[in-house]
Amino acid sequence: MNWNKLTQLEQIEDIKALSEDIPVMIFKHSTRCSLSSMSLDRLLRNWKDEDHKNIVPYHLDIIENRELSNQISQEFGVPHQSPQVLVIKNGVSVYDNSHFGISYPEIMDVIKN
């Protein structure tokens, strides 16, 4: 899986603009949390190479970028969780889930609708 690293506040506007053409997935990950690592692993095991045609994945390390994580929560109106997935379409969050609620099939269903 070819993640785009989310490290700068300015990228939020880029994500909003990009999401006008193709959905964007943001995975908020804590490198200190085993549950976060398990959720990431489940997502990676299900990911298919052709998914890159349908969604652009971003990875946010919340330990290194907590301020950015907080800004994403504020920008998209989604309370912070970790791990957490947001799907952005047309500049707004159309899906969010966290912990063991993160579901590859749900994410794929959301981007198709």
Secondary structure, 3 states (H helix, E strand, C coil): CCCEECCCCCHHHHHHHHCCCCCEEEEEECCCCHHHHHHHHHHHHHCCHHHHHCCEEEEEECCCCHHHHHHHHHHHCCCCCCCEEEEEECCEEEEEEEHHHCCHHHHHHHHHC
